[in-house]
Amino acid sequence: MKIRIRDAVPADLPIISEIYRESVLTNVATYELEPPSDEEMASRFAAITGQNYPYIIAEDGSGKVLGYAYASPFRTRPAYRYLAEDSIYVASDSRGLGVGGTLLDALMSATASLGIRQMIAVIGGAAPASIAVHEKAGFKHVGRLPASGFKFGQWIDTVLMQIELGEGVDTIPTEEPGLRKVT
């Protein structure tokens, strides 16, 4: 299957919300218990894209959206400005087709182009498929938070994985990342 990557736009929010809703209701990739409203999803989209973080869509040859991904601040303290967190969600009928890996590769490239030096994956439920996608992309395991979430009547672990982007930590940055400050 040919997968095309493009920037997400506000018109994509209904399908983004649908894909995320399914994840909230059926799996532990996210620790949300109730799907956010369309207004909340629009607010989150605006907050991420308003800071210049990449927010991308994967679609097939006919334009069907297969999944989406975005980078966001790992934490808001200024010393974390060279570290971004990735989030990837794939439509249920598109899982296992290479969509997640394609999204992750494109997201890493777009994030590195901003001058971000590190990316971290916070993998809810220690999901084996997500761990495999990140390992294939070169992420290394950096931690595990046992029983850090409680969803669907069970305790679930969180796995932390990390990768260097661009020049990584081999050089001292000479300029700030290409992000906008939130006001």
Residue pairs with C-beta under 8 A, 6 or more apart in sequence:
1 60
1 61
1 97
1 98
2 60
2 61
3 58
3 59
3 60
3 66
3 98
3 99
3 102
4 58
4 59
4 60
4 61
5 56
5 57
5 58
5 102
5 103
5 106
6 56
6 57
6 59
7 54
7 55
7 56
7 57
8 16
8 45
8 49
8 55
8 56
8 57
8 68
8 70
10 42
10 45
12 57
12 65
12 68
13 38
13 41
13 42
13 45
14 38
15 65
16 41
16 45
16 57
16 65
16 68
16 89
17 35
17 36
17 38
17 41
19 65
19 67
19 68
19 89
19 90
19 91
20 30
20 35
20 36
20 41
20 89
21 35
22 91
22 92
23 29
23 30
23 89
24 30
24 32
24 33
24 34
24 35
24 36
25 35
26 92
27 125
27 127
28 124
28 125
28 127
28 149
28 151
28 152
28 156
29 89
29 123
29 124
29 125
29 127
29 130
30 124
31 124
31 149
31 151
31 156
33 151
36 44
45 55
47 182
48 55
48 70
48 71
48 72
49 55
50 180
50 182
51 73
51 179
51 180
51 181
51 182
52 114
52 178
52 179
52 180
53 70
53 71
53 72
53 73
53 84
53 111
53 114
53 179
54 70
54 71
54 107
54 110
54 111
54 114
55 68
55 69
55 70
55 71
56 68
56 69
56 70
56 103
56 106
56 107
56 110
57 65
57 67
57 68
58 65
58 66
58 67
58 68
58 69
58 90
58 94
58 99
58 102
58 103
59 65
59 66
60 66
65 91
66 90
66 91
66 94
66 97
66 99
67 88
67 89
67 90
67 91
67 94
67 99
67 100
67 103
68 88
68 89
68 103
69 86
69 87
69 88
69 89
69 103
69 104
69 106
69 107
70 86
70 87
70 107
71 84
71 85
71 86
71 87
71 107
71 110
71 111
71 116
71 119
72 84
72 85
72 87
73 80
73 81
73 84
73 85
74 80
74 83
74 84
74 85
74 120
75 83
81 176
81 177
81 179
82 115
82 116
82 117
82 118
82 173
82 177
83 116
83 117
83 118
83 119
83 120
84 111
84 116
84 118
84 119
84 120
85 119
85 120
85 121
85 122
86 104
86 107
86 108
86 111
86 119
86 120
86 121
88 100
88 103
88 104
88 107
88 130
88 133
90 99
90 100
90 103
91 99
95 129
96 129
100 129
100 130
100 133
101 133
101 136
101 137
104 133
104 134
104 137
105 137
108 119
108 137
108 163
108 165
111 119
111 165
112 165
112 166
113 178
114 177
114 178
114 179
115 166
115 173
115 175
115 176
115 177
115 178
116 165
116 166
116 177
117 164
117 165
117 166
117 167
117 168
117 169
117 173
118 162
118 163
118 164
118 165
118 168
118 169
119 139
119 162
119 163
119 165
120 142
120 160
120 161
120 162
121 130
121 134
121 139
121 159
121 160
121 161
121 162
122 158
122 159
122 160
123 130
123 131
123 134
123 158
123 159
123 160
123 161
124 149
124 156
124 158
125 149
125 151
125 156
125 157
125 158
126 144
126 156
126 157
126 158
126 159
131 159
131 161
134 161
134 163
135 161
137 163
138 163
139 161
139 162
139 163
140 161
140 162
140 163
141 159
141 160
141 161
142 160
142 161
142 162
143 159
143 160
144 157
144 158
144 159
144 160
145 157
145 158
145 159
145 160
146 155
146 157
147 155
147 156
147 157
148 156
148 157
148 158
149 155
149 156
149 157
149 158
150 156
